[in-house]
Amino acid sequence: MEENDIKKTFKAVVIGGSAGSLSVLFEMLPNLRTNLSVAIIIVLHRKNSGDSSLSSLLSTKTLIPTKEVEDKDPLIPGNIYLAPADYHLLIEKKRSFSLDSSEKINFSRPSIDVTFESAADVFGPKLVAILLSGANDDGTEGLIAVKRAGGFVVAQKPESAQMPYMPQHAIAKVDIDLVLDVEEISNFINSLVK
């Protein structure tokens, strides 16, 4: 990888995951610098419930401000945003969030593909998309959209994933820029600090 590939000015990091990815986040978040100049958006497959305790739980792992997204929230660099259960998370051109309750995609709402594709439309080459552990192929089409828009795509090393199918499927279908284990993902995000 070229040194200046990583020196690009990225504006957002979107992380998608399913089964097995929560433990990855618990390991990763404490290692992230608190002076990140990017917004981090997390999309996890979750049970359909109004329980927002996951956001509280994630916020115990980092000093970076962490919140579950509400409709029309502005997207601010240096914050971590979590897609709420049972809504697709979209990013508007004005860099605010929009929640959508249309049909499930890949049996999931939120769908990783939907958020990756939406973020690719807004951020183009200033987007990093990271796909973690999971048991279905959600995220692959979204990574393709990110690559098409000039963004940077990362997959978790399948052998480090509790459920390797999701990153394996993406690696087989997409020209992935980096395949990283959990510690390497944290280091990569930290390298995006301006």
CORHUUR-V225509 format. One record per residue. N is the residue number from 1. RES is the residue in one small letter. SS is DSSP state (H for helix, E for strand, - for the rest). PSI is psi in whole degrees, 0 to 359 (999 if undefined). D_FIRST is the distance of its C-alpha to the first C-alpha in whole Angstrom. Layout:
# CORHUUR-V225509
N:RES:SS:PSI:D_FIRST, N:RES:SS:PSI:D_FIRST
This chain:
# CORHUUR-V225509
1:m:-:136:0, 2:e:-:142:4, 3:e:H:319:6, 4:n:H:347:9, 5:d:H:317:7, 6:i:H:342:8, 7:k:-:357:11, 8:k:-:153:12, 9:t:-:100:16, 10:f:-:150:16, 11:k:-:334:20, 12:a:E:149:20, 13:v:E:121:18, 14:v:E:125:20, 15:i:E:125:21, 16:g:E:142:23, 17:g:E:167:24, 18:s:-:224:28, 19:a:-:128:29, 20:g:-:353:28, 21:s:H:341:26, 22:l:H:319:28, 23:s:H:328:28, 24:v:H:314:24, 25:l:H:320:25, 26:f:H:327:27, 27:e:H:325:25, 28:m:H:313:22, 29:l:H:318:24, 30:p:-:340:26, 31:n:-:356:23, 32:l:-:140:22, 33:r:-:149:23, 34:t:-:353:26, 35:n:-:34:24, 36:l:-:139:22, 37:s:-:12:22, 38:v:-:157:21, 39:a:E:141:23, 40:i:E:126:23, 41:i:E:124:24, 42:i:E:128:25, 43:v:E:113:27, 44:l:E:141:28, 45:h:-:126:31, 46:r:-:160:34, 47:k:-:150:38, 48:n:-:98:40, 49:s:-:158:42, 50:g:-:6:42, 51:d:-:119:41, 52:s:-:23:39, 53:s:H:339:38, 54:l:H:319:35, 55:s:H:317:34, 56:s:H:319:36, 57:l:H:315:35, 58:l:H:323:31, 59:s:H:342:32, 60:t:-:348:34, 61:k:-:355:30, 62:t:-:156:29, 63:l:-:355:30, 64:i:-:133:28, 65:p:-:129:31, 66:t:E:132:31, 67:k:E:153:33, 68:e:E:135:34, 69:v:-:140:34, 70:e:-:152:37, 71:d:-:134:37, 72:k:-:7:37, 73:d:-:139:35, 74:p:E:150:33, 75:l:-:113:29, 76:i:-:129:29, 77:p:-:150:25, 78:g:-:10:25, 79:n:-:157:27, 80:i:E:130:27, 81:y:E:138:28, 82:l:E:129:30, 83:a:-:132:31, 84:p:-:158:34, 85:a:-:143:36, 86:d:-:20:37, 87:y:-:140:36, 88:h:E:141:33, 89:l:E:119:31, 90:l:E:153:30, 91:i:E:128:29, 92:e:-:159:31, 93:k:-:328:30, 94:k:-:11:32, 95:r:-:50:29, 96:s:E:168:32, 97:f:E:152:32, 98:s:E:137:34, 99:l:E:141:36, 100:d:E:134:37, 101:s:-:26:39, 102:s:-:178:39, 103:e:-:154:38, 104:k:-:149:36, 105:i:E:131:33, 106:n:-:40:32, 107:f:-:18:35, 108:s:E:142:33, 109:r:-:103:34, 110:p:-:149:32, 111:s:-:133:29, 112:i:H:317:26, 113:d:H:314:25, 114:v:H:313:28, 115:t:H:317:26, 116:f:H:314:22, 117:e:H:317:24, 118:s:H:315:26, 119:a:H:323:23, 120:a:H:320:21, 121:d:H:323:24, 122:v:H:315:25, 123:f:H:340:21, 124:g:H:236:19, 125:p:H:357:16, 126:k:H:20:17, 127:l:E:139:17, 128:v:E:131:15, 129:a:E:130:16, 130:i:E:127:16, 131:l:E:127:19, 132:l:-:193:21, 133:s:-:146:23, 134:g:-:166:26, 135:a:-:7:29, 136:n:-:186:28, 137:d:-:17:26, 138:d:-:139:26, 139:g:-:330:23, 140:t:H:310:22, 141:e:H:323:23, 142:g:H:320:22, 143:l:H:322:18, 144:i:H:318:19, 145:a:H:320:21, 146:v:H:314:18, 147:k:H:317:15, 148:r:H:327:18, 149:a:-:0:19, 150:g:-:8:15, 151:g:-:178:14, 152:f:E:128:11, 153:v:E:140:12, 154:v:E:141:12, 155:a:E:145:15, 156:q:E:140:17, 157:k:-:119:17, 158:p:H:323:20, 159:e:H:346:22, 160:s:H:359:21, 161:a:-:139:23, 162:q:-:321:27, 163:m:-:95:27, 164:p:-:350:24, 165:y:H:314:25, 166:m:H:306:23, 167:p:H:325:20, 168:q:H:315:21, 169:h:H:317:22, 170:a:H:317:19, 171:i:H:325:17, 172:a:H:334:19, 173:k:H:342:20, 174:v:-:148:17, 175:d:-:84:13, 176:i:-:136:12, 177:d:-:318:8, 178:l:E:141:8, 179:v:E:116:12, 180:l:E:151:13, 181:d:-:179:16, 182:v:H:312:19, 183:e:H:320:18, 184:e:H:327:14, 185:i:H:314:15, 186:s:H:313:17, 187:n:H:321:15, 188:f:H:314:12, 189:i:H:318:15, 190:n:H:329:17, 191:s:-:349:14, 192:l:-:356:15, 193:v:-:131:18, 194:k:-:999:19
